[in-house]
């Protein structure tokens, strides 16, 4: 195994996930505000689950997204 290649591959994956996740969250929040489901000052519970097949990894991260 090449540790440097693994590290770079992980970083590339996490960057892609971070950028795309942010876009999806922003779109969903803006849509909910436009639909009247959210007012815009809420704090929303959030969970991200990371699953990697082949190494039996499944881990969840809990947090909160504040709109103000």
Secondary structure, DSSP 8 states (H G I E B T S, - for coil): --HHHHHHHHHHHHHHHHHHHHHHHHHHHHHHHHHTS--S--EEEEEEEEEETTTTEEEEEEEEEE--
